[in-house]
């Protein structure tokens, strides 16, 4: 497990839920917002371009449905 270099603490395991990174796992600084140093290390490889395009279209559909409400 990676350690946040600034704080010397174990990183937090998270999953991205926006844009072309949706579903990708990553490690991040576990400090709360405002104290967080911004450390991020991706666990999963970047999605192939076809998957990224599909995710962009899906997120556009989500935004369209929000604005239609």
PDB file of N, CA, C and O in Angstrom:
ATOM      1  N   UNK A   1       0.844  -1.180   0.000  1.00  0.00           N
ATOM      2  CA  UNK A   1       0.000   0.000   0.000  1.00  0.00           C
ATOM      3  C   UNK A   1       0.889   1.243   0.000  1.00  0.00           C
ATOM      4  O   UNK A   1       1.906   1.287   0.693  1.00  0.00           O
ATOM      5  N   UNK A   2       0.511   2.222  -0.759  1.00  0.00           N
ATOM      6  CA  UNK A   2       1.272   3.470  -0.847  1.00  0.00           C
ATOM      7  C   UNK A   2       1.003   4.357   0.356  1.00  0.00           C
ATOM      8  O   UNK A   2      -0.059   4.306   0.977  1.00  0.00           O
ATOM      9  N   UNK A   3       1.999   5.166   0.660  1.00  0.00           N
ATOM     10  CA  UNK A   3       1.908   6.088   1.779  1.00  0.00           C
ATOM     11  C   UNK A   3       1.944   7.514   1.238  1.00  0.00           C
ATOM     12  O   UNK A   3       2.728   7.825   0.341  1.00  0.00           O
ATOM     13  N   UNK A   4       1.098   8.371   1.782  1.00  0.00           N
ATOM     14  CA  UNK A   4       1.121   9.789   1.440  1.00  0.00           C
ATOM     15  C   UNK A   4       2.438  10.346   1.965  1.00  0.00           C
ATOM     16  O   UNK A   4       2.688  10.313   3.170  1.00  0.00           O
ATOM     17  N   UNK A   5       3.283  10.857   1.072  1.00  0.00           N
ATOM     18  CA  UNK A   5       4.613  11.316   1.466  1.00  0.00           C
ATOM     19  C   UNK A   5       4.565  12.521   2.395  1.00  0.00           C
ATOM     20  O   UNK A   5       5.393  12.628   3.300  1.00  0.00           O
ATOM     21  N   UNK A   6       3.625  13.422   2.195  1.00  0.00           N
ATOM     22  CA  UNK A   6       3.552  14.633   3.017  1.00  0.00           C
ATOM     23  C   UNK A   6       3.130  14.316   4.453  1.00  0.00           C
ATOM     24  O   UNK A   6       3.692  14.858   5.405  1.00  0.00           O
ATOM     25  N   UNK A   7       2.133  13.430   4.604  1.00  0.00           N
ATOM     26  CA  UNK A   7       1.592  13.143   5.927  1.00  0.00           C
ATOM     27  C   UNK A   7       2.156  11.864   6.538  1.00  0.00           C
ATOM     28  O   UNK A   7       2.031  11.653   7.744  1.00  0.00           O
ATOM     29  N   UNK A   8       2.774  11.010   5.728  1.00  0.00           N
ATOM     30  CA  UNK A   8       3.343   9.761   6.222  1.00  0.00           C
ATOM     31  C   UNK A   8       2.307   8.753   6.676  1.00  0.00           C
ATOM     32  O   UNK A   8       2.613   7.855   7.460  1.00  0.00           O
ATOM     33  N   UNK A   9       1.077   8.896   6.187  1.00  0.00           N
ATOM     34  CA  UNK A   9      -0.009   7.991   6.557  1.00  0.00           C
ATOM     35  C   UNK A   9      -0.390   7.109   5.379  1.00  0.00           C
ATOM     36  O   UNK A   9      -0.152   7.450   4.220  1.00  0.00           O
ATOM     37  N   UNK A  10      -0.987   5.966   5.702  1.00  0.00           N
ATOM     38  CA  UNK A  10      -1.474   5.073   4.650  1.00  0.00           C
ATOM     39  C   UNK A  10      -2.531   5.788   3.822  1.00  0.00           C
ATOM     40  O   UNK A  10      -3.343   6.547   4.352  1.00  0.00           O
ATOM     41  N   UNK A  11      -2.513   5.541   2.526  1.00  0.00           N
ATOM     42  CA  UNK A  11      -3.482   6.173   1.640  1.00  0.00           C
ATOM     43  C   UNK A  11      -4.835   5.480   1.742  1.00  0.00           C
ATOM     44  O   UNK A  11      -4.945   4.351   2.219  1.00  0.00           O
ATOM     45  N   UNK A  12      -5.860   6.191   1.278  1.00  0.00           N
ATOM     46  CA  UNK A  12      -7.223   5.686   1.279  1.00  0.00           C
ATOM     47  C   UNK A  12      -7.529   5.084  -0.089  1.00  0.00           C
ATOM     48  O   UNK A  12      -7.153   5.656  -1.113  1.00  0.00           O
ATOM     49  N   UNK A  13      -8.207   3.934  -0.118  1.00  0.00           N
ATOM     50  CA  UNK A  13      -8.582   3.309  -1.387  1.00  0.00           C
ATOM     51  C   UNK A  13      -9.949   3.824  -1.813  1.00  0.00           C
ATOM     52  O   UNK A  13     -10.904   3.783  -1.038  1.00  0.00           O
ATOM     53  N   UNK A  14     -10.040   4.310  -3.053  1.00  0.00           N
ATOM     54  CA  UNK A  14     -11.276   4.899  -3.562  1.00  0.00           C
ATOM     55  C   UNK A  14     -11.549   4.425  -4.984  1.00  0.00           C
ATOM     56  O   UNK A  14     -10.694   3.812  -5.624  1.00  0.00           O
ATOM     57  N   UNK A  15     -12.755   4.718  -5.468  1.00  0.00           N
ATOM     58  CA  UNK A  15     -13.147   4.417  -6.843  1.00  0.00           C
ATOM     59  C   UNK A  15     -13.682   5.703  -7.466  1.00  0.00           C
ATOM     60  O   UNK A  15     -14.494   6.399  -6.857  1.00  0.00           O
ATOM     61  N   UNK A  16     -13.229   6.017  -8.673  1.00  0.00           N
ATOM     62  CA  UNK A  16     -13.685   7.221  -9.378  1.00  0.00           C
ATOM     63  C   UNK A  16     -15.118   7.024  -9.872  1.00  0.00           C
ATOM     64  O   UNK A  16     -15.482   5.946 -10.343  1.00  0.00           O
ATOM     65  N   UNK A  17     -15.916   8.069  -9.758  1.00  0.00           N
ATOM     66  CA  UNK A  17     -17.309   7.993 -10.195  1.00  0.00           C
ATOM     67  C   UNK A  17     -17.714   9.161 -11.074  1.00  0.00           C
ATOM     68  O   UNK A  17     -18.865   9.597 -11.036  1.00  0.00           O
ATOM     69  N   UNK A  18     -16.771   9.678 -11.873  1.00  0.00           N
ATOM     70  CA  UNK A  18     -17.104  10.751 -12.804  1.00  0.00           C
ATOM     71  C   UNK A  18     -16.223  10.667 -14.035  1.00  0.00           C
ATOM     72  O   UNK A  18     -15.068  10.247 -13.974  1.00  0.00           O
ATOM     73  N   UNK A  19     -16.795  11.075 -15.144  1.00  0.00           N
ATOM     74  CA  UNK A  19     -16.039  11.205 -16.389  1.00  0.00           C
ATOM     75  C   UNK A  19     -15.429   9.920 -16.904  1.00  0.00           C
ATOM     76  O   UNK A  19     -15.940   8.828 -16.659  1.00  0.00           O
ATOM     77  N   UNK A  20     -14.333  10.066 -17.619  1.00  0.00           N
ATOM     78  CA  UNK A  20     -13.708   8.916 -18.281  1.00  0.00           C
ATOM     79  C   UNK A  20     -12.976   7.994 -17.314  1.00  0.00           C
ATOM     80  O   UNK A  20     -12.511   6.929 -17.719  1.00  0.00           O
ATOM     81  N   UNK A  21     -12.865   8.375 -16.055  1.00  0.00           N
ATOM     82  CA  UNK A  21     -12.205   7.523 -15.065  1.00  0.00           C
ATOM     83  C   UNK A  21     -13.190   6.703 -14.241  1.00  0.00           C
ATOM     84  O   UNK A  21     -12.775   5.983 -13.333  1.00  0.00           O
ATOM     85  N   UNK A  22     -14.485   6.795 -14.535  1.00  0.00           N
ATOM     86  CA  UNK A  22     -15.510   6.065 -13.791  1.00  0.00           C
ATOM     87  C   UNK A  22     -15.145   4.590 -13.665  1.00  0.00           C
ATOM     88  O   UNK A  22     -14.851   3.923 -14.657  1.00  0.00           O
ATOM     89  N   UNK A  23     -15.168   4.095 -12.436  1.00  0.00           N
ATOM     90  CA  UNK A  23     -14.891   2.688 -12.189  1.00  0.00           C
ATOM     91  C   UNK A  23     -13.435   2.356 -11.921  1.00  0.00           C
ATOM     92  O   UNK A  23     -13.124   1.255 -11.468  1.00  0.00           O
ATOM     93  N   UNK A  24     -12.543   3.291 -12.195  1.00  0.00           N
ATOM     94  CA  UNK A  24     -11.118   3.036 -11.942  1.00  0.00           C
ATOM     95  C   UNK A  24     -10.814   3.221 -10.459  1.00  0.00           C
ATOM     96  O   UNK A  24     -11.291   4.165  -9.828  1.00  0.00           O
ATOM     97  N   UNK A  25     -10.011   2.305  -9.912  1.00  0.00           N
ATOM     98  CA  UNK A  25      -9.615   2.396  -8.514  1.00  0.00           C
ATOM     99  C   UNK A  25      -8.355   3.244  -8.379  1.00  0.00           C
ATOM    100  O   UNK A  25      -7.496   3.254  -9.261  1.00  0.00           O
ATOM    101  N   UNK A  26      -8.262   3.959  -7.252  1.00  0.00           N
ATOM    102  CA  UNK A  26      -7.068   4.760  -7.003  1.00  0.00           C
ATOM    103  C   UNK A  26      -6.823   4.895  -5.505  1.00  0.00           C
ATOM    104  O   UNK A  26      -7.715   4.655  -4.691  1.00  0.00           O
ATOM    105  N   UNK A  27      -5.613   5.278  -5.160  1.00  0.00           N
ATOM    106  CA  UNK A  27      -5.224   5.553  -3.786  1.00  0.00           C
ATOM    107  C   UNK A  27      -5.095   7.055  -3.648  1.00  0.00           C
ATOM    108  O   UNK A  27      -4.623   7.723  -4.568  1.00  0.00           O
ATOM    109  N   UNK A  28      -5.510   7.599  -2.508  1.00  0.00           N
ATOM    110  CA  UNK A  28      -5.471   9.046  -2.314  1.00  0.00           C
ATOM    111  C   UNK A  28      -5.118   9.375  -0.867  1.00  0.00           C
ATOM    112  O   UNK A  28      -5.258   8.542   0.029  1.00  0.00           O
ATOM    113  N   UNK A  29      -4.663  10.594  -0.660  1.00  0.00           N
ATOM    114  CA  UNK A  29      -4.373  11.098   0.688  1.00  0.00           C
ATOM    115  C   UNK A  29      -5.637  10.942   1.535  1.00  0.00           C
ATOM    116  O   UNK A  29      -6.728  11.313   1.103  1.00  0.00           O
ATOM    117  N   UNK A  30      -5.484  10.390   2.744  1.00  0.00           N
ATOM    118  CA  UNK A  30      -6.627  10.109   3.610  1.00  0.00           C
ATOM    119  C   UNK A  30      -7.012  11.289   4.500  1.00  0.00           C
ATOM    120  O   UNK A  30      -7.982  11.202   5.253  1.00  0.00           O
ATOM    121  N   UNK A  31      -6.274  12.371   4.425  1.00  0.00           N
ATOM    122  CA  UNK A  31      -6.600  13.540   5.238  1.00  0.00           C
ATOM    123  C   UNK A  31      -7.902  14.182   4.736  1.00  0.00           C
ATOM    124  O   UNK A  31      -8.215  14.096   3.549  1.00  0.00           O
ATOM    125  N   UNK A  32      -8.656  14.822   5.631  1.00  0.00           N
ATOM    126  CA  UNK A  32      -9.913  15.467   5.216  1.00  0.00           C
ATOM    127  C   UNK A  32      -9.674  16.645   4.274  1.00  0.00           C
ATOM    128  O   UNK A  32      -8.573  17.189   4.192  1.00  0.00           O
ATOM    129  N   UNK A  33     -10.737  17.019   3.572  1.00  0.00           N
ATOM    130  CA  UNK A  33     -10.653  18.145   2.639  1.00  0.00           C
ATOM    131  C   UNK A  33     -10.162  19.393   3.371  1.00  0.00           C
ATOM    132  O   UNK A  33     -10.590  19.675   4.490  1.00  0.00           O
ATOM    133  N   UNK A  34      -9.276  20.124   2.738  1.00  0.00           N
ATOM    134  CA  UNK A  34      -8.676  21.296   3.354  1.00  0.00           C
ATOM    135  C   UNK A  34      -7.291  21.004   3.905  1.00  0.00           C
ATOM    136  O   UNK A  34      -6.429  21.883   3.934  1.00  0.00           O
ATOM    137  N   UNK A  35      -7.076  19.759   4.345  1.00  0.00           N
ATOM    138  CA  UNK A  35      -5.765  19.324   4.827  1.00  0.00           C
ATOM    139  C   UNK A  35      -5.131  18.331   3.869  1.00  0.00           C
ATOM    140  O   UNK A  35      -3.960  17.977   4.006  1.00  0.00           O
ATOM    141  N   UNK A  36      -5.919  17.886   2.895  1.00  0.00           N
ATOM    142  CA  UNK A  36      -5.499  16.892   1.923  1.00  0.00           C
ATOM    143  C   UNK A  36      -4.411  17.471   1.024  1.00  0.00           C
ATOM    144  O   UNK A  36      -4.539  18.597   0.544  1.00  0.00           O
ATOM    145  N   UNK A  37      -3.336  16.707   0.790  1.00  0.00           N
ATOM    146  CA  UNK A  37      -2.215  17.203  -0.017  1.00  0.00           C
ATOM    147  C   UNK A  37      -2.403  16.949  -1.514  1.00  0.00           C
ATOM    148  O   UNK A  37      -1.627  17.452  -2.326  1.00  0.00           O
ATOM    149  N   UNK A  38      -3.428  16.170  -1.885  1.00  0.00           N
ATOM    150  CA  UNK A  38      -3.688  15.917  -3.291  1.00  0.00           C
ATOM    151  C   UNK A  38      -3.007  14.676  -3.842  1.00  0.00           C
ATOM    152  O   UNK A  38      -3.040  14.441  -5.050  1.00  0.00           O
ATOM    153  N   UNK A  39      -2.386  13.871  -2.972  1.00  0.00           N
ATOM    154  CA  UNK A  39      -1.730  12.637  -3.426  1.00  0.00           C
ATOM    155  C   UNK A  39      -2.754  11.714  -4.078  1.00  0.00           C
ATOM    156  O   UNK A  39      -3.794  11.420  -3.489  1.00  0.00           O
ATOM    157  N   UNK A  40      -2.460  11.255  -5.297  1.00  0.00           N
ATOM    158  CA  UNK A  40      -3.294  10.294  -6.025  1.00  0.00           C
ATOM    159  C   UNK A  40      -2.386   9.339  -6.770  1.00  0.00           C
ATOM    160  O   UNK A  40      -1.433   9.756  -7.429  1.00  0.00           O
ATOM    161  N   UNK A  41      -2.687   8.051  -6.663  1.00  0.00           N
ATOM    162  CA  UNK A  41      -1.960   7.024  -7.412  1.00  0.00           C
ATOM    163  C   UNK A  41      -2.986   6.043  -7.963  1.00  0.00           C
ATOM    164  O   UNK A  41      -3.702   5.393  -7.202  1.00  0.00           O
ATOM    165  N   UNK A  42      -3.055   5.939  -9.281  1.00  0.00           N
ATOM    166  CA  UNK A  42      -4.029   5.051  -9.911  1.00  0.00           C
ATOM    167  C   UNK A  42      -3.616   3.603  -9.725  1.00  0.00           C
ATOM    168  O   UNK A  42      -2.450   3.255  -9.905  1.00  0.00           O
ATOM    169  N   UNK A  43      -4.584   2.751  -9.359  1.00  0.00           N
ATOM    170  CA  UNK A  43      -4.360   1.309  -9.228  1.00  0.00           C
ATOM    171  C   UNK A  43      -4.619   0.645 -10.581  1.00  0.00           C
ATOM    172  O   UNK A  43      -3.860  -0.221 -11.016  1.00  0.00           O
ATOM    173  N   UNK A  44      -5.695   1.062 -11.234  1.00  0.00           N
ATOM    174  CA  UNK A  44      -6.084   0.486 -12.526  1.00  0.00           C
ATOM    175  C   UNK A  44      -5.490   1.288 -13.678  1.00  0.00           C
ATOM    176  O   UNK A  44      -5.288   2.498 -13.580  1.00  0.00           O
ATOM    177  N   UNK A  45      -5.217   0.585 -14.763  1.00  0.00           N
ATOM    178  CA  UNK A  45      -4.741   1.250 -15.979  1.00  0.00           C
ATOM    179  C   UNK A  45      -5.864   2.109 -16.549  1.00  0.00           C
ATOM    180  O   UNK A  45      -7.041   1.896 -16.258  1.00  0.00           O
ATOM    181  N   UNK A  46      -5.476   3.080 -17.364  1.00  0.00           N
ATOM    182  CA  UNK A  46      -6.458   3.946 -18.022  1.00  0.00           C
ATOM    183  C   UNK A  46      -7.318   3.090 -18.960  1.00  0.00           C
ATOM    184  O   UNK A  46      -6.823   2.158 -19.592  1.00  0.00           O
ATOM    185  N   UNK A  47      -8.616   3.422 -19.040  1.00  0.00           N
ATOM    186  CA  UNK A  47      -9.528   2.694 -19.931  1.00  0.00           C
ATOM    187  C   UNK A  47      -9.112   2.908 -21.383  1.00  0.00           C
ATOM    188  O   UNK A  47      -8.542   3.946 -21.717  1.00  0.00           O
ATOM    189  N   UNK A  48      -9.397   1.922 -22.258  1.00  0.00           N
ATOM    190  CA  UNK A  48      -9.129   2.112 -23.692  1.00  0.00           C
ATOM    191  C   UNK A  48     -10.015   3.235 -24.249  1.00  0.00           C
ATOM    192  O   UNK A  48     -11.065   3.532 -23.679  1.00  0.00           O
ATOM    193  N   UNK A  49      -9.601   3.854 -25.348  1.00  0.00           N
ATOM    194  CA  UNK A  49     -10.360   4.977 -25.922  1.00  0.00           C
ATOM    195  C   UNK A  49     -11.839   4.675 -26.174  1.00  0.00           C
ATOM    196  O   UNK A  49     -12.682   5.549 -25.971  1.00  0.00           O
ATOM    197  N   UNK A  50     -12.170   3.458 -26.611  1.00  0.00           N
ATOM    198  CA  UNK A  50     -13.582   3.143 -26.866  1.00  0.00           C
ATOM    199  C   UNK A  50     -14.400   3.188 -25.577  1.00  0.00           C
ATOM    200  O   UNK A  50     -15.542   3.650 -25.576  1.00  0.00           O
ATOM    201  N   UNK A  51     -13.816   2.711 -24.488  1.00  0.00           N
ATOM    202  CA  UNK A  51     -14.500   2.756 -23.184  1.00  0.00           C
ATOM    203  C   UNK A  51     -14.625   4.202 -22.710  1.00  0.00           C
ATOM    204  O   UNK A  51     -15.670   4.582 -22.180  1.00  0.00           O
ATOM    205  N   UNK A  52     -13.592   5.012 -22.889  1.00  0.00           N
ATOM    206  CA  UNK A  52     -13.637   6.413 -22.499  1.00  0.00           C
ATOM    207  C   UNK A  52     -14.750   7.145 -23.257  1.00  0.00           C
ATOM    208  O   UNK A  52     -15.483   7.940 -22.670  1.00  0.00           O
ATOM    209  N   UNK A  53     -14.875   6.875 -24.558  1.00  0.00           N
ATOM    210  CA  UNK A  53     -15.943   7.501 -25.358  1.00  0.00           C
ATOM    211  C   UNK A  53     -17.327   7.095 -24.856  1.00  0.00           C
ATOM    212  O   UNK A  53     -18.233   7.923 -24.774  1.00  0.00           O
ATOM    213  N   UNK A  54     -17.481   5.812 -24.521  1.00  0.00           N
ATOM    214  CA  UNK A  54     -18.763   5.334 -24.006  1.00  0.00           C
ATOM    215  C   UNK A  54     -19.095   6.013 -22.683  1.00  0.00           C
ATOM    216  O   UNK A  54     -20.238   6.406 -22.452  1.00  0.00           O
ATOM    217  N   UNK A  55     -18.101   6.150 -21.820  1.00  0.00           N
ATOM    218  CA  UNK A  55     -18.324   6.814 -20.529  1.00  0.00           C
ATOM    219  C   UNK A  55     -18.687   8.282 -20.717  1.00  0.00           C
ATOM    220  O   UNK A  55     -19.557   8.802 -20.019  1.00  0.00           O
ATOM    221  N   UNK A  56     -18.026   8.948 -21.653  1.00  0.00           N
ATOM    222  CA  UNK A  56     -18.368  10.352 -21.927  1.00  0.00           C
ATOM    223  C   UNK A  56     -19.811  10.494 -22.382  1.00  0.00           C
ATOM    224  O   UNK A  56     -20.510  11.414 -21.958  1.00  0.00           O
ATOM    225  N   UNK A  57     -20.259   9.591 -23.242  1.00  0.00           N
ATOM    226  CA  UNK A  57     -21.643   9.633 -23.726  1.00  0.00           C
ATOM    227  C   UNK A  57     -22.624   9.374 -22.586  1.00  0.00           C
ATOM    228  O   UNK A  57     -23.657  10.037 -22.488  1.00  0.00           O
ATOM    229  N   UNK A  58     -22.298   8.402 -21.720  1.00  0.00           N
ATOM    230  CA  UNK A  58     -23.177   8.119 -20.589  1.00  0.00           C
ATOM    231  C   UNK A  58     -23.274   9.299 -19.629  1.00  0.00           C
ATOM    232  O   UNK A  58     -24.360   9.627 -19.152  1.00  0.00           O
ATOM    233  N   UNK A  59     -22.141   9.937 -19.346  1.00  0.00           N
ATOM    234  CA  UNK A  59     -22.167  11.096 -18.454  1.00  0.00           C
ATOM    235  C   UNK A  59     -22.923  12.262 -19.091  1.00  0.00           C
ATOM    236  O   UNK A  59     -23.583  13.026 -18.386  1.00  0.00           O
ATOM    237  N   UNK A  60     -22.835  12.408 -20.402  1.00  0.00           N
ATOM    238  CA  UNK A  60     -23.604  13.455 -21.090  1.00  0.00           C
ATOM    239  C   UNK A  60     -25.103  13.176 -20.947  1.00  0.00           C
ATOM    240  O   UNK A  60     -25.897  14.101 -20.771  1.00  0.00           O
ATOM    241  N   UNK A  61     -25.484  11.902 -21.022  1.00  0.00           N
ATOM    242  CA  UNK A  61     -26.887  11.528 -20.843  1.00  0.00           C
ATOM    243  C   UNK A  61     -27.357  11.841 -19.419  1.00  0.00           C
ATOM    244  O   UNK A  61     -28.483  12.298 -19.223  1.00  0.00           O
ATOM    245  N   UNK A  62     -26.503  11.599 -18.439  1.00  0.00           N
ATOM    246  CA  UNK A  62     -26.835  11.899 -17.049  1.00  0.00           C
ATOM    247  C   UNK A  62     -27.058  13.399 -16.883  1.00  0.00           C
ATOM    248  O   UNK A  62     -28.039  13.824 -16.273  1.00  0.00           O
ATOM    249  N   UNK A  63     -26.150  14.190 -17.424  1.00  0.00           N
ATOM    250  CA  UNK A  63     -26.277  15.651 -17.318  1.00  0.00           C
ATOM    251  C   UNK A  63     -27.529  16.160 -18.032  1.00  0.00           C
ATOM    252  O   UNK A  63     -28.203  17.065 -17.539  1.00  0.00           O
ATOM    253  N   UNK A  64     -27.837  15.583 -19.184  1.00  0.00           N
ATOM    254  CA  UNK A  64     -29.050  15.968 -19.910  1.00  0.00           C
ATOM    255  C   UNK A  64     -30.302  15.660 -19.095  1.00  0.00           C
ATOM    256  O   UNK A  64     -31.234  16.464 -19.050  1.00  0.00           O
ATOM    257  N   UNK A  65     -30.321  14.493 -18.451  1.00  0.00           N
ATOM    258  CA  UNK A  65     -31.507  14.131 -17.659  1.00  0.00           C
ATOM    259  C   UNK A  65     -31.639  15.024 -16.437  1.00  0.00           C
ATOM    260  O   UNK A  65     -32.755  15.325 -16.012  1.00  0.00           O
ATOM    261  N   UNK A  66     -30.513  15.457 -15.859  1.00  0.00           N
ATOM    262  CA  UNK A  66     -30.574  16.385 -14.725  1.00  0.00           C
ATOM    263  C   UNK A  66     -31.149  17.742 -15.141  1.00  0.00           C
ATOM    264  O   UNK A  66     -31.963  18.327 -14.426  1.00  0.00           O
ATOM    265  N   UNK A  67     -30.716  18.230 -16.298  1.00  0.00           N
ATOM    266  CA  UNK A  67     -31.189  19.548 -16.752  1.00  0.00           C
ATOM    267  C   UNK A  67     -32.640  19.501 -17.226  1.00  0.00           C
ATOM    268  O   UNK A  67     -33.315  20.530 -17.250  1.00  0.00           O
ATOM    269  N   UNK A  68     -33.122  18.324 -17.599  1.00  0.00           N
ATOM    270  CA  UNK A  68     -34.501  18.179 -18.054  1.00  0.00           C
ATOM    271  C   UNK A  68     -35.479  18.181 -16.878  1.00  0.00           C
ATOM    272  O   UNK A  68     -36.677  18.380 -17.076  1.00  0.00           O
ATOM    273  N   UNK A  69     -34.998  17.967 -15.687  1.00  0.00           N
ATOM    274  CA  UNK A  69     -35.873  17.914 -14.501  1.00  0.00           C
ATOM    275  C   UNK A  69     -36.313  19.243 -14.053  1.00  0.00           C
ATOM    276  O   UNK A  69     -37.049  19.351 -13.073  1.00  0.00           O
TER     277      UNK A  69
END
